[in-house]
Amino acid sequence: MPTSNTTTGLTIKSWFNDTQAFDAGVGFSGRTAFYGDFLRHSWNIFPQPDKGRLGAYVGAGPRIEIPRDAVFAIRTIAGMDYWISGHPIELFLEAGPVFRPAQDREVGVDAGL
């Protein structure tokens, strides 16, 4: 199973409401990958800390890798996030399969911290 080597990148997130958001990102390694996911959050799976919020989420969206020719993929993701109280910063850990239908139906893995 091939894996993605994206090691450095940037992710931004926009919230629609308390449980739904859209994130977009770009990652760099031997190739560049762009992605966007619709995310669904739950805030009652984990016990809540005294400060901040701890949640879990699942999502899916398109991913485009650009080594030389663009490769389209569908990314699915599951993760957990922690919102730092009083700051617009989220810490997250996520992972999930990436399906590349045009590449002989390859399946890779995306992960982020």
Secondary structure, DSSP 8 states (H G I E B T S, - for coil): -------EEEEEEEESSSSEEEEEEEEESSSEEEEEEEEEEESSSS---SSSEEEEEEEEEEEEEESSS-EEEEEEEEEEEEE-TTSS-EEEEEEEEEEETTTTTEEEEEEE-
